[in-house]
Amino acid sequence: MKLIIPESGSLVKRGRKIQIYGDQEINEGIFIPNLYGVHYLIGVDILKNLGLNVNLVKINYPGADGRILASYPSFESTISNLEKINLLVDNGEIGGNK
């Protein structure tokens, strides 16, 4: 049995939650979307909603704080729902004040 809310093919506003229920294990893997530059709280929410375990690795890097810089496995690859994804996140400017 599979239930998708809203119905498959429906147009939804950005930020709306889509719920998918099913009774089958994901065998073909989960596609990792490209989350480069997205704030990590949004990225973590997206990945957890896909059923992935997320680990954050924070580094000091120039630019806006909280941005996702990279992932392992890499963006736009496919992984098992049992694997963990690591996100490299900007924790602030190098030598900046905290």
N, CA, C and O of each residue as an XYZ file, in Angstrom:
392
protein
N       0.843     -1.182      0.000
C       0.000      0.000      0.000
C       0.881      1.235      0.000
O       1.862      1.294      0.741
N       0.548      2.217     -0.814
C       1.293      3.459     -0.844
C       0.306      4.613     -0.830
O      -0.666      4.616     -1.585
N       0.554      5.590      0.026
C      -0.303      6.763      0.137
C       0.579      7.987      0.019
O       1.563      8.113      0.748
N       0.246      8.889     -0.883
C       1.008     10.115     -1.062
C       0.056     11.290     -0.876
O      -1.000     11.354     -1.505
N       0.446     12.226      0.005
C      -0.361     13.418      0.251
C       0.524     14.632      0.006
O       1.555     14.726      0.673
N       0.224     15.563     -0.880
C      -0.872     15.571     -1.837
C      -0.660     14.517     -2.926
O       0.392     13.880     -2.984
N      -1.658     14.340     -3.782
C      -1.590     13.320     -4.817
C      -0.390     13.532     -5.727
O       0.047     14.663     -5.941
N       0.136     12.444     -6.258
C       1.259     12.494     -7.177
C       0.935     13.402     -8.357
O      -0.155     13.327     -8.924
N       1.883     14.260     -8.725
C       1.700     15.171     -9.846
C       1.097     16.508     -9.466
O       0.984     17.393    -10.313
N       0.704     16.676     -8.204
C       0.107     17.935     -7.752
C       1.175     19.011     -7.623
O       2.334     18.710     -7.339
N       0.788     20.261     -7.830
C       1.673     21.399     -7.663
C       1.503     21.917     -6.238
O       0.384     22.171     -5.793
N       2.631     22.075     -5.519
C       2.572     22.573     -4.144
C       3.486     23.779     -3.998
O       4.443     23.940     -4.755
N       3.188     24.620     -3.024
C       4.006     25.794     -2.764
C       5.329     25.380     -2.137
O       5.419     24.353     -1.464
N       6.356     26.198     -2.369
C       7.673     25.945     -1.802
C       7.584     25.917     -0.284
O       6.917     26.754      0.323
N       8.255     24.956      0.319
C       8.285     24.835      1.770
C       7.176     23.978      2.350
O       7.181     23.689      3.546
N       6.224     23.564      1.522
C       5.140     22.701      2.010
C       5.654     21.290      2.212
O       6.531     20.834      1.478
N       5.119     20.601      3.193
C       5.529     19.224      3.462
C       4.715     18.267      2.618
O       3.505     18.424      2.457
N       5.402     17.273      2.084
C       4.763     16.217      1.314
C       4.964     14.934      2.092
O       6.093     14.597      2.451
N       3.886     14.212      2.358
C       3.968     12.979      3.133
C       3.780     11.779      2.217
O       2.841     11.723      1.423
N       4.693     10.820      2.343
C       4.608      9.586      1.573
C       4.681      8.426      2.550
O       5.619      8.333      3.341
N       3.701      7.550      2.497
C       3.664      6.382      3.360
C       3.729      5.137      2.488
O       3.109      5.081      1.426
N       4.472      4.153      2.937
C       4.547      2.908      2.181
C       5.035      1.788      3.074
O       5.463      2.022      4.205
N       4.971      0.580      2.568
C       5.394     -0.565      3.357
C       6.554     -1.314      2.714
O       6.803     -2.474      3.040
N       7.265     -0.653      1.800
C       8.385     -1.306      1.145
C       9.680     -0.588      1.470
O       9.729      0.637      1.578
N      10.735     -1.389      1.624
C      12.055     -0.828      1.833
C      12.540     -0.240      0.516
O      12.218     -0.754     -0.555
N      13.303      0.822      0.596
C      13.810      1.463     -0.611
C      15.027      0.685     -1.092
O      16.081      0.714     -0.457
N      14.877     -0.011     -2.217
C      15.960     -0.833     -2.747
C      16.824     -0.088     -3.749
O      18.026     -0.338     -3.836
N      16.232      0.819     -4.502
C      16.974      1.501     -5.557
C      17.803      2.671     -5.040
O      18.581      3.247     -5.801
N      17.662      3.032     -3.787
C      18.447      4.103     -3.190
C      17.701      5.426     -3.163
O      16.629      5.575     -3.749
N      18.298      6.378     -2.470
C      17.717      7.709     -2.316
C      18.636      8.703     -3.002
O      19.843      8.707     -2.763
N      18.067      9.546     -3.852
C      18.814     10.569     -4.573
C      19.099     11.731     -3.633
O      18.188     12.238     -2.979
N      20.360     12.158     -3.560
C      20.753     13.296     -2.725
C      20.650     14.567     -3.570
O      21.393     14.718     -4.540
N      19.741     15.485     -3.218
C      19.624     16.719     -4.004
C      20.830     17.628     -3.786
O      21.528     17.509     -2.779
N      21.073     18.535     -4.730
C      22.160     19.497     -4.601
C      21.721     20.588     -3.631
O      20.862     21.409     -3.955
N      22.310     20.592     -2.452
C      21.948     21.545     -1.405
C      23.041     22.583     -1.171
O      23.053     23.238     -0.129
N      23.958     22.742     -2.125
C      25.047     23.711     -1.980
C      24.472     25.117     -1.765
O      23.634     25.579     -2.539
N      24.934     25.786     -0.705
C      24.515     27.151     -0.415
C      23.227     27.269      0.381
O      22.871     28.363      0.820
N      22.524     26.163      0.575
C      21.279     26.164      1.351
C      21.639     26.215      2.837
O      22.629     25.612      3.252
N      20.846     26.927      3.642
C      21.102     26.945      5.082
C      20.970     25.521      5.619
O      20.066     24.782      5.230
N      21.877     25.151      6.512
C      21.943     23.759      6.947
C      20.668     23.266      7.645
O      20.344     22.083      7.544
N      19.943     24.134      8.343
C      18.708     23.685      8.998
C      17.668     23.237      7.968
O      16.951     22.261      8.184
N      17.596     23.948      6.866
C      16.679     23.560      5.785
C      17.168     22.275      5.134
O      16.378     21.366      4.879
N      18.481     22.196      4.862
C      19.050     21.001      4.238
C      18.871     19.752      5.079
O      18.530     18.691      4.555
N      19.099     19.870      6.379
C      18.927     18.721      7.278
C      17.470     18.271      7.271
O      17.189     17.073      7.245
N      16.549     19.223      7.295
C      15.122     18.889      7.268
C      14.759     18.143      5.980
O      14.024     17.156      6.022
N      15.265     18.607      4.851
C      15.002     17.949      3.565
C      15.531     16.522      3.582
O      14.824     15.589      3.201
N      16.777     16.348      4.025
C      17.398     15.020      4.010
C      16.724     14.065      4.990
O      16.546     12.886      4.684
N      16.350     14.566      6.167
C      15.656     13.707      7.131
C      14.284     13.298      6.612
O      13.836     12.177      6.855
N      13.616     14.200      5.897
C      12.326     13.851      5.297
C      12.476     12.804      4.203
O      11.521     12.095      3.889
N      13.669     12.701      3.618
C      13.950     11.650      2.640
C      14.276     10.327      3.322
O      14.401      9.296      2.663
N      14.414     10.362      4.658
C      14.705      9.148      5.409
C      16.178      8.904      5.646
O      16.579      7.783      5.959
N      16.999      9.947      5.500
C      18.445      9.788      5.664
C      18.905     10.225      7.052
O      18.313     11.112      7.668
N      19.967      9.588      7.531
C      20.638     10.003      8.762
C      21.671     11.048      8.379
O      22.439     10.843      7.438
N      21.700     12.170      9.099
C      22.552     13.298      8.730
C      23.560     13.577      9.835
O      23.213     13.584     11.016
N      24.818     13.809      9.442
C      25.885     14.202     10.352
C      26.427     15.546      9.874
O      26.690     15.717      8.684
N      26.599     16.512     10.801
C      27.126     17.828     10.445
C      28.600     17.928     10.791
O      29.026     17.519     11.871
N      29.374     18.476      9.863
C      30.787     18.774     10.085
C      30.928     20.276      9.854
O      30.800     20.743      8.723
N      31.195     21.041     10.928
C      31.250     22.498     10.820
C      32.694     22.976     10.721
O      33.568     22.514     11.455
N      32.931     23.923      9.787
C      34.257     24.516      9.616
C      34.112     26.029      9.514
O      33.049     26.536      9.155
N      35.190     26.749      9.834
C      35.206     28.195      9.646
C      35.552     28.479      8.196
O      36.563     27.994      7.686
N      34.709     29.270      7.526
C      34.878     29.530      6.103
C      34.293     30.904      5.794
O      33.254     31.264      6.348
N      34.938     31.677      4.921
C      34.408     33.005      4.588
C      33.022     32.929      3.951
O      32.739     32.023      3.167
N      32.174     33.876      4.292
C      30.837     33.931      3.694
C      29.759     33.837      4.752
O      30.022     33.893      5.953
N      28.546     33.694      4.272
C      27.391     33.626      5.176
C      27.447     32.366      6.037
O      27.720     31.275      5.536
N      27.189     32.522      7.325
C      27.227     31.386      8.247
C      26.048     30.444      8.012
O      24.950     30.867      7.649
N      26.310     29.151      8.232
C      25.251     28.162      8.174
C      25.003     27.561      6.809
O      24.111     26.726      6.661
N      25.779     27.969      5.790
C      25.583     27.424      4.442
C      26.156     26.018      4.335
O      27.169     25.701      4.959
N      25.507     25.186      3.548
C      26.055     23.869      3.226
C      27.076     24.054      2.116
O      26.776     24.641      1.076
N      28.295     23.547      2.344
C      29.375     23.695      1.373
C      29.588     22.438      0.536
O      29.974     22.530     -0.629
N      29.339     21.269      1.118
C      29.572     20.005      0.411
C      28.907     18.878      1.180
O      28.426     19.064      2.297
N      28.889     17.703      0.560
C      28.363     16.521      1.240
C      29.186     15.304      0.866
O      29.830     15.270     -0.183
N      29.158     14.304      1.737
C      29.734     13.004      1.416
C      28.762     11.941      1.890
O      28.446     11.898      3.079
N      28.284     11.100      1.024
C      28.487     11.051     -0.413
C      28.055     12.363     -1.074
O      27.299     13.140     -0.490
N      28.538     12.598     -2.286
C      28.358     13.880     -2.955
C      26.917     14.135     -3.380
O      26.112     13.213     -3.516
N      26.617     15.422     -3.587
C      25.310     15.820     -4.094
C      25.031     15.095     -5.408
O      25.952     14.757     -6.152
N      23.771     14.866     -5.675
C      23.288     14.263     -6.916
C      23.790     12.836     -7.124
O      23.907     12.363     -8.254
N      24.087     12.157     -6.009
C      24.390     10.726     -6.074
C      23.254      9.982     -5.369
O      22.373     10.601     -4.774
N      23.283      8.674     -5.441
C      22.233      7.851     -4.843
C      22.838      6.994     -3.744
O      23.887      6.379     -3.939
N      22.172      6.950     -2.574
C      22.671      6.150     -1.460
C      21.532      5.334     -0.858
O      20.354      5.591     -1.108
N      21.916      4.356     -0.069
C      20.951      3.527      0.654
C      20.353      4.337      1.799
O      20.999      5.236      2.336
N      19.123      4.016      2.165
C      18.511      4.709      3.296
C      19.160      4.301      4.619
O      18.854      4.888      5.657
N      20.041      3.318      4.601
C      20.749      2.897      5.809
C      22.070      3.641      5.984
O      22.665      3.596      7.061
N      22.540      4.330      4.930
C      23.796      5.074      5.004
C      23.581      6.426      5.670
O      22.466      6.945      5.713
N      24.675      6.988      6.190
C      24.650      8.322      6.787
C      25.252      9.296      5.779
O      26.218      8.966      5.091
N      24.683     10.492      5.694
C      25.237     11.533      4.838
C      25.892     12.587      5.721
O      25.316     13.013      6.722
N      27.094     13.006      5.347
C      27.829     14.034      6.074
C      27.718     15.350      5.322
O      27.973     15.403      4.119
N      27.336     16.415      6.027
C      27.252     17.741      5.430
C      28.353     18.624      5.992
O      28.513     18.722      7.208
N      29.117     19.269      5.108
C      30.130     20.239      5.497
C      29.445     21.599      5.549
O      28.907     22.068      4.546
N      29.467     22.234      6.730
C      28.695     23.460      6.970
C      29.624     24.585      7.393
O      30.541     24.378      8.188
N      29.380     25.799      6.848
C      30.130     26.999      7.213
C      29.720     27.436      8.614
O      28.553     27.729      8.872
N      30.706     27.475      9.516
C      30.451     27.838     10.908
C      30.852     29.279     11.200
O      30.734     29.722     12.342
N      31.317     30.015     10.211
C      31.709     31.407     10.430
C      33.008     31.746      9.737
O      33.698     30.869      9.216
N      33.334     33.020      9.734
C      34.545     33.518      9.089
C      35.797     33.010      9.790
O      35.808     32.822     11.007
N      36.837     32.793      9.017
C      38.138     32.437      9.585
C      38.661     33.662     10.323
O      38.797     34.735      9.735
N      38.953     33.504     11.609
C      39.460     34.614     12.402
C      38.395     35.633     12.779
O      38.721     36.695     13.311
N      37.137     35.331     12.514
C      36.045     36.259     12.828
C      35.666     36.212     14.299
O      36.082     35.311     15.027
N      34.890     37.170     14.723
C      34.416     37.210     16.109
C      33.193     36.333     16.263
O      32.375     36.226     15.350
N      33.069     35.707     17.420
C      31.900     34.865     17.691
C      31.122     35.425     18.843
O      30.099     34.860     19.230
